[in-house]
Each structure stands twice: as C-alpha cells, then as structure tokens.
Amino acid sequence: MKKIGIIGCGRQAPKHIKGYIENGINDIFVSDIINEKAQHLAAEFGINSLGIEELINSKEIDIYSVCTPPKTHDGIIEKLISNNKHFLCEKPISLSTDKLKRYIQMIKSNNTIAMGGYIYKFSPAYISLRETIHQKKIDINKAYLRVASPGSDAPWQHSILDGGGVINELVVHMVDLVQWYFGPIKEIKTIKKNTYSLNKIIKSDNIKQDAENYIFLKLVTESDVFVDIEADLISKEFVQFFEVNSKNFNSFCSIQPNIPLFIDNKIFKNFEFKNLYISQIEYFLNCIDKKISHTVSTLEESVSICNYIDKLKLD
C-alpha cells in the first residue's frame, strides 16, 4: 500500500492530493510550516497531517510531492534524496544549477525518481500538436507563447529573495514547452521586464514587492526556431496560448480546455476538461512501480531551464 507525503499546503497541494486520490491512493499525509493549514487541508480531504520533519523522515512514506515556495525546495529535496525517497517537485525544482547537478549525481546512486512539476506536457492539446509537427516533420520557423495570470496574494510570490516573480512562476513553463517542442535553446534575451505596483493584499508588512511581474523575451533554438514569449502576473484572468508558424503550417494551441486546437485555421480537435495532475501523477507512479527512469521533466531538463532563467534574470 503506497503512502504519500505532501509538503506544503498552499494552492498546489489540493491539485496533487486529487491527483493521487484519482490514481487510487488515499493514504496521504500533509504538512506545512503553519500547522493549522495542514490540519485544515487534512480535514477537507479526510486525510492525515504531520509535522514537516516527522513527514520527511517517516520510514513508512516513500513518495512525496513538494508544493512549497521555490526558495525552500533545496533544503527539502536534499533530505528526501538522503532518505532515498521518490519526489515530484513543483517548478522550478531549484534556483541553483550547481545544486541540480549535485542532485543528479546523488540520485544516480539510489535509483529514485525525481520529477519536476511541468504540467503542460500532460495536456492532450499540446501532446497532439507536438505529435503532428514531429510525425509530419514540419519545419517550424516562428512561435509565440503568451501566458498571463492574476497571481496570488502569497507574500513569497512578490519577493525576489523568496523565488517569486513571473519568471519562476510562468516563464519556466513556456521555456520548458519550447525545449520539448523544438530542442535546446542557443540564444535567449529579455526585451522588456518590469515590476508594476499591484493593489493586492500582501499578508506580511515585511514583504518587499520587488519581483518582476511582466516580461517579454525572445529566444532562438538550435534548430533555428525564433520564439517570442510574453508573460505577466497582473492580468485579471488566466490566459495561455501558443502559436506556431511555418511557410505552409499555422496552429494555435492552449492548455485551456475551452479553447480548441487549431491547425491551418481549422478546428482540429476540441478537448474535454482533464485534470492534468491525474495524468502527471499517473506517469510518476508508473515510473516508480516499473522501476524505470522517467523521460519527462527530468533533473537534466531542469538544469537547462535554470541556465536560461538565470540569463533572463541578469538581463
């Protein structure tokens, strides 16, 4: 009987909990630095809560989801790897390429699964478009990715020190998609980056709202695809889409289930709503069960993403 540990009880935790439950696992334990949050979430789902150290060091739990702010990931991950635990960590896994490389070496010796939470690669629309491009060997020239979100009132999301900002929150997903579709990136450059004041309720008077919440960037892949990415955390509603173009091919794709996949200006397919965390966690658990290395959202991919993100932050 599998037992699951969820570390962090913010916005992402319920998505992971539902993902495990839909995959037939109900023996789930949650923890948070604020015990009341963990207790409330546990009561909501009829599961259990533990202290963070007790949860991480449990001998009965072998599989974890890390749903805490980016700044806290390294300390948690190092403990999980040392304890030979499998984990699925919300993106970005780490803000340090050196630490990511060290994790890769540590995991090689204990045969555990360490997977990043890059959920877009489990979208049926994105999978379908990628398969179409690859199967038909379409030579893509240009792409435009747009993502916007209202963000949250969580203090860390507005603080550079805590790993907040639109780059870590949204751009990492878009860069991951570019790599997945078109391969390695050879050039990446910030065109515009800004921190606009928001009328949000920040829960701590000590928080400094200094993380960027708008960015427009350009990149070029090694396969000579020219890509523009625009992202913000100031829009009133979540919006996401991906336009791909070549001389004889045009498409429009989105993670949003209410937007159909368009290919050559025709509706190619409408996809029903699907909880992508169910598919992501199913894949994660399958790799653990079959004791096989995963090929989706690996630590090696996170190293590449982290390098690109560091460049954007310095621009």
ZANUDO-139098 format. One line per 8 residues: number of its first residue (from 0); their letters; for each residue y, x, z of C-alpha. Coordinates in Angstrom, 2 decimals, always signed. Example, Ala and Ser with C-alpha at 12.3 -4.5 7.8 and 13.67 -1.06 7.14 Angstrom:
BEGIN
0> as> -4.50 +12.30 +7.80 ~ -1.06 +13.67 +7.14
END
This chain:
BEGIN
0> mkkigiig> +0.00 +0.00 +0.00 ~ +3.30 +1.53 -1.12 ~ +6.18 +1.68 +1.32 ~ +9.74 +2.12 +0.06 ~ +12.79 +3.62 +1.74 ~ +16.27 +2.57 +0.60 ~ +19.00 +4.92 +1.80 ~ +22.46 +3.32 +1.70
8> cgrqapkh> +23.20 -0.40 +1.86 ~ +26.18 -0.79 -0.47 ~ +26.40 -2.57 -3.84 ~ +23.43 -0.83 -5.43 ~ +20.88 -1.34 -2.67 ~ +20.16 -5.06 -3.34 ~ +19.50 -4.24 -7.01 ~ +16.90 -1.67 -6.02
16> ikgyieng> +15.35 -3.98 -3.44 ~ +14.96 -6.75 -6.03 ~ +13.51 -4.20 -8.47 ~ +10.78 -3.17 -6.03 ~ +10.03 -6.76 -5.00 ~ +9.65 -7.83 -8.65 ~ +7.20 -4.95 -9.04 ~ +5.06 -6.36 -6.27
24> indifvsd> +6.29 -4.26 -3.34 ~ +7.61 -5.99 -0.24 ~ +7.08 -3.25 +2.36 ~ +10.65 -1.97 +2.16 ~ +12.82 -0.23 +4.76 ~ +16.61 +0.16 +4.54 ~ +19.07 +2.43 +6.31 ~ +22.79 +3.10 +6.38
32> iinekaqh> +25.20 +5.15 +8.47 ~ +26.52 +1.76 +9.60 ~ +23.51 +0.24 +11.32 ~ +24.92 -3.29 +11.11 ~ +24.96 -3.11 +7.30 ~ +21.31 -2.11 +7.21 ~ +20.35 -4.83 +9.67 ~ +22.24 -7.49 +7.72
40> laaefgin> +20.64 -6.45 +4.40 ~ +17.19 -6.32 +6.01 ~ +17.63 -9.84 +7.37 ~ +18.83 -11.10 +3.97 ~ +15.65 -9.91 +2.21 ~ +13.21 -10.25 +5.09 ~ +12.51 -6.52 +5.22 ~ +12.97 -3.80 +7.86
48> slgieeli> +15.79 -1.45 +8.88 ~ +15.56 +2.03 +10.39 ~ +17.95 +4.83 +11.28 ~ +18.60 +7.25 +8.40 ~ +16.85 +10.26 +9.95 ~ +13.90 +8.12 +11.01 ~ +13.63 +6.72 +7.49 ~ +13.92 +10.07 +5.69
56> nskeidiy> +11.39 +11.75 +7.99 ~ +8.89 +8.90 +8.00 ~ +5.33 +10.05 +7.33 ~ +4.39 +6.60 +6.03 ~ +7.06 +6.33 +3.31 ~ +6.63 +8.41 +0.15 ~ +9.04 +6.68 -2.28 ~ +12.80 +6.42 -1.87
64> svctppkt> +15.90 +5.07 -3.57 ~ +19.15 +6.90 -2.81 ~ +22.05 +4.43 -3.02 ~ +24.78 +6.33 -1.18 ~ +28.10 +7.77 -2.47 ~ +27.77 +10.91 -4.67 ~ +29.11 +13.33 -2.06 ~ +26.19 +12.52 +0.26
72> hdgiiekl> +23.39 +12.95 -2.29 ~ +22.72 +16.67 -1.84 ~ +22.02 +16.54 +1.88 ~ +19.65 +13.59 +1.44 ~ +17.89 +15.00 -1.63 ~ +17.22 +18.37 -0.02 ~ +15.47 +16.63 +2.88 ~ +13.45 +14.38 +0.57
80> isnnkhfl> +12.28 +17.30 -1.58 ~ +11.41 +19.35 +1.51 ~ +9.33 +16.40 +2.73 ~ +7.58 +16.08 -0.66 ~ +8.98 +12.61 -1.35 ~ +9.49 +10.85 -4.69 ~ +13.02 +9.55 -5.23 ~ +15.20 +7.55 -7.61
88> cekpisls> +18.83 +8.51 -7.03 ~ +21.90 +6.66 -8.24 ~ +24.04 +8.67 -10.62 ~ +25.34 +11.30 -10.55 ~ +22.39 +12.87 -8.71 ~ +24.54 +15.83 -7.67 ~ +28.07 +17.10 -8.29 ~ +26.76 +20.68 -8.48
96> tdklkryi> +24.86 +22.17 -11.42 ~ +23.65 +25.04 -9.22 ~ +22.09 +22.63 -6.74 ~ +20.49 +20.58 -9.52 ~ +18.89 +23.72 -10.91 ~ +17.60 +24.59 -7.45 ~ +16.12 +21.10 -7.09 ~ +14.27 +21.57 -10.38
104> qmiksnnt> +12.61 +24.71 -9.05 ~ +11.79 +23.09 -5.71 ~ +10.19 +20.04 -7.34 ~ +8.02 +22.15 -9.66 ~ +6.10 +23.37 -6.63 ~ +5.40 +19.94 -5.09 ~ +4.80 +17.71 -8.15 ~ +7.11 +14.91 -7.06
112> iamggyiy> +9.16 +12.58 -9.27 ~ +12.95 +12.96 -9.05 ~ +14.72 +10.50 -11.33 ~ +18.37 +9.67 -11.95 ~ +19.66 +6.10 -11.98 ~ +20.85 +5.95 -15.59 ~ +20.13 +2.27 -16.13 ~ +21.45 +1.89 -19.70
120> kfspayis> +18.33 +3.50 -21.17 ~ +16.34 +0.49 -19.99 ~ +18.49 -2.02 -21.88 ~ +16.45 -3.79 -24.62 ~ +19.50 -3.81 -26.90 ~ +20.10 -0.08 -26.54 ~ +16.40 +0.70 -26.97 ~ +16.26 -1.46 -30.12
128> lretihqk> +19.32 +0.13 -31.73 ~ +18.12 +3.65 -30.92 ~ +14.71 +2.92 -32.44 ~ +16.37 +1.53 -35.58 ~ +18.52 +4.64 -36.01 ~ +15.63 +7.04 -35.41 ~ +13.00 +5.19 -37.43 ~ +15.27 +4.79 -40.44
136> kidinkay> +16.63 +8.33 -39.97 ~ +20.21 +7.08 -40.25 ~ +22.75 +9.89 -40.31 ~ +25.41 +8.71 -37.84 ~ +28.93 +10.12 -38.23 ~ +31.02 +8.34 -35.61 ~ +30.62 +6.41 -32.38 ~ +32.95 +4.68 -29.93
144> lrvaspgs> +31.94 +3.78 -26.39 ~ +34.03 +1.52 -24.17 ~ +33.32 +0.70 -20.55 ~ +35.59 -0.97 -18.02 ~ +35.08 -2.33 -14.53 ~ +37.16 -3.74 -11.67 ~ +35.60 -1.09 -9.47 ~ +35.23 -1.83 -5.78
152> dapwqhsi> +37.19 -1.62 -2.55 ~ +34.82 +1.01 -1.17 ~ +37.09 +3.85 +0.02 ~ +34.91 +6.63 -1.44 ~ +35.31 +5.28 -4.98 ~ +39.03 +6.13 -4.88 ~ +38.64 +9.64 -3.44 ~ +38.02 +12.82 -5.43
160> ldgggvin> +36.65 +14.53 -2.31 ~ +34.01 +11.81 -1.90 ~ +32.95 +11.89 -5.56 ~ +34.80 +8.77 -6.64 ~ +36.66 +8.03 -9.86 ~ +35.91 +6.68 -13.29 ~ +34.20 +9.87 -14.49 ~ +31.45 +9.82 -11.86
168> elvvhmvd> +31.23 +6.03 -11.83 ~ +31.23 +5.12 -15.54 ~ +31.66 +8.08 -17.90 ~ +28.39 +9.66 -16.76 ~ +26.55 +6.62 -18.18 ~ +28.31 +6.97 -21.54 ~ +27.66 +10.72 -21.76 ~ +24.02 +10.05 -20.92
176> lvqwyfgp> +23.83 +7.49 -23.74 ~ +25.35 +9.96 -26.21 ~ +22.75 +12.59 -25.30 ~ +19.94 +10.04 -25.53 ~ +21.03 +8.82 -28.95 ~ +22.35 +11.94 -30.63 ~ +21.21 +15.00 -28.70 ~ +23.16 +17.82 -27.00
184> ikeiktik> +26.95 +17.91 -26.92 ~ +28.70 +21.02 -28.22 ~ +32.35 +20.10 -27.55 ~ +33.97 +17.74 -25.04 ~ +37.65 +17.28 -24.30 ~ +39.85 +14.98 -22.24 ~ +42.63 +13.38 -24.31 ~ +44.19 +11.33 -21.53
192> kntyslnk> +43.38 +10.98 -17.84 ~ +45.36 +9.11 -15.22 ~ +45.32 +7.60 -11.75 ~ +47.02 +4.24 -11.79 ~ +48.01 +2.64 -8.50 ~ +45.88 -0.35 -7.63 ~ +46.58 -3.32 -5.41 ~ +43.15 -3.04 -3.83
200> iiksdnik> +42.28 -3.42 -0.20 ~ +41.17 +0.03 +0.91 ~ +39.16 -0.21 +4.11 ~ +40.43 +3.00 +5.67 ~ +44.04 +4.02 +6.31 ~ +43.00 +7.66 +5.95 ~ +41.75 +7.38 +2.38 ~ +43.82 +9.07 -0.29
208> qdaenyif> +43.71 +7.22 -3.61 ~ +43.62 +10.26 -5.88 ~ +40.54 +9.77 -8.06 ~ +41.17 +9.13 -11.75 ~ +40.66 +5.51 -12.83 ~ +41.36 +5.85 -16.56 ~ +40.14 +8.37 -19.13 ~ +39.97 +8.72 -22.89
216> lklvtesd> +37.90 +11.59 -24.22 ~ +36.48 +12.98 -27.43 ~ +33.27 +14.89 -27.97 ~ +31.16 +16.29 -30.79 ~ +27.39 +16.59 -30.66 ~ +25.37 +19.47 -32.09 ~ +24.27 +17.02 -34.80 ~ +27.97 +16.57 -35.74
224> vfvdiead> +28.46 +13.05 -34.47 ~ +32.10 +12.51 -33.49 ~ +32.37 +10.31 -30.41 ~ +35.28 +8.66 -28.57 ~ +34.78 +7.36 -25.04 ~ +37.28 +5.19 -23.17 ~ +36.64 +4.14 -19.58 ~ +38.57 +2.63 -16.69
232> liskefvq> +38.20 +1.15 -13.22 ~ +41.30 -1.06 -13.49 ~ +40.13 -3.96 -15.66 ~ +39.67 -7.43 -14.22 ~ +36.18 -7.85 -15.66 ~ +33.26 -5.64 -16.61 ~ +33.24 -4.81 -20.32 ~ +30.89 -2.47 -22.15
240> ffevnskn> +30.06 -1.86 -25.79 ~ +29.00 +0.86 -28.21 ~ +29.98 +1.02 -31.88 ~ +28.01 +3.30 -34.20 ~ +29.06 +4.04 -37.77 ~ +28.00 +5.97 -40.83 ~ +28.66 +5.66 -44.55 ~ +26.15 +2.84 -45.00
248> fnsfcsiq> +25.50 +1.67 -41.46 ~ +27.53 -0.13 -38.81 ~ +26.38 -1.52 -35.49 ~ +27.72 -3.00 -32.27 ~ +25.68 -2.89 -29.07 ~ +26.23 -3.78 -25.41 ~ +24.42 -3.75 -22.10 ~ +25.88 -7.22 -21.51
256> pniplfid> +23.24 -9.87 -22.30 ~ +25.83 -12.36 -23.58 ~ +26.74 -10.00 -26.46 ~ +24.17 -9.83 -29.28 ~ +23.17 -6.66 -31.08 ~ +24.98 -6.47 -34.44 ~ +23.71 -4.31 -37.29 ~ +25.67 -4.20 -40.56
264> nkifknfe> +27.93 -7.01 -39.28 ~ +24.99 -9.41 -38.86 ~ +23.40 -10.62 -35.64 ~ +20.27 -8.53 -35.42 ~ +18.97 -9.97 -32.17 ~ +20.02 -11.89 -29.07 ~ +18.51 -10.53 -25.87 ~ +17.96 -12.74 -22.85
272> fknlyisq> +19.25 -11.59 -19.47 ~ +16.99 -8.98 -17.92 ~ +17.29 -7.25 -14.58 ~ +17.19 -3.66 -15.80 ~ +16.36 -2.35 -12.34 ~ +12.96 -4.03 -12.62 ~ +12.18 -2.03 -15.78 ~ +13.64 +1.18 -14.38
280> ieyflnci> +11.66 +0.94 -11.15 ~ +8.51 -0.08 -13.03 ~ +8.79 +3.14 -15.07 ~ +9.50 +5.19 -11.93 ~ +6.48 +3.76 -10.09 ~ +4.24 +4.15 -13.12 ~ +5.01 +7.88 -13.30 ~ +4.15 +8.20 -9.61
288> dkkishtv> +0.90 +6.23 -9.96 ~ -0.28 +8.15 -13.01 ~ +0.96 +11.48 -11.63 ~ +2.78 +12.26 -14.87 ~ +6.14 +13.92 -15.42 ~ +8.84 +11.47 -16.41 ~ +10.85 +11.99 -19.59 ~ +13.69 +9.58 -18.81
296> stleesvs> +16.68 +10.53 -16.63 ~ +15.30 +13.90 -15.62 ~ +17.00 +16.52 -13.46 ~ +17.34 +18.67 -16.57 ~ +19.37 +15.90 -18.24 ~ +21.50 +15.66 -15.11 ~ +22.27 +19.39 -15.34 ~ +23.67 +18.86 -18.85
304> icnyidkl> +25.67 +15.82 -17.77 ~ +27.07 +17.68 -14.77 ~ +28.23 +20.55 -17.00 ~ +30.05 +18.15 -19.33 ~ +31.59 +16.26 -16.43 ~ +32.86 +19.49 -14.84 ~ +34.66 +20.27 -18.09 ~ +36.36 +16.87 -18.11
312> kld> +37.49 +17.23 -14.51 ~ +39.10 +20.58 -15.28 ~ +40.96 +19.36 -18.39
END
